[in-house]
Amino acid sequence: MALDDRSRRRARNKTRNKAQELQGQVKEATGRATNDPRLEAEGRSDQTSANLKQAVEKVKDAFRRRR
């Protein structure tokens, strides 16, 4: 049962990270379209944060598979 909870949590984290990345892409594109450098930078920041979180999840998955 505990493994199912962990699997759900991992899937939820991956989904949230992907959503944050997509949100960042939208912000960046909106910033570019409206000529708002702050919004564009915020979008890039969101994407970078999401990508780092995704990388951490991939590292965790790699170690989980080895056990």
C-alpha positions in Angstrom: 0.0 0.0 0.0 2.8 2.4 0.9 4.3 1.9 -2.6 1.1 2.9 -4.2 1.0 6.1 -2.2 4.6 6.8 -3.2 3.9 6.1 -6.9 1.0 8.5 -6.8 3.1 11.2 -5.1 5.8 10.8 -7.7 3.3 11.0 -10.5 1.7 14.1 -8.9 5.1 15.8 -8.5 5.9 15.1 -12.2 2.6 16.5 -13.3 3.0 19.6 -11.2 6.5 20.1 -12.5 5.4 19.8 -16.1 2.5 22.2 -15.4 4.9 24.7 -14.0 7.1 24.4 -17.1 4.1 25.0 -19.4 3.0 27.9 -17.3 6.5 29.4 -17.7 6.4 29.0 -21.4 3.1 30.8 -21.5 4.4 33.6 -19.4 7.5 33.9 -21.5 5.5 34.0 -24.7 3.1 36.5 -23.3 6.0 38.7 -22.1 7.5 38.6 -25.5 4.2 39.4 -27.2 3.4 42.3 -24.9 7.0 43.5 -24.7 7.1 43.0 -20.9 10.7 41.9 -20.0 9.7 41.2 -16.4 7.0 38.7 -17.4 9.3 37.1 -19.9 12.1 36.7 -17.3 9.6 35.3 -14.8 8.5 32.8 -17.4 12.1 31.7 -18.0 12.6 31.4 -14.3 9.5 29.2 -13.9 10.8 27.0 -16.7 14.2 26.7 -15.1 12.8 25.8 -11.8 10.5 23.2 -13.3 13.4 21.7 -15.3 15.5 21.4 -12.1 12.7 19.7 -10.3 12.2 17.3 -13.1 15.9 16.5 -13.1 15.8 15.8 -9.4 12.8 13.4 -10.0 14.8 11.6 -12.7 17.7 11.1 -10.4 15.4 9.8 -7.7 13.9 7.4 -10.2 17.3 6.2 -11.2 18.2 5.3 -7.6 14.8 3.7 -7.0 15.2 1.3 -9.9 18.6 0.1 -8.6 17.2 -1.2 -5.3 
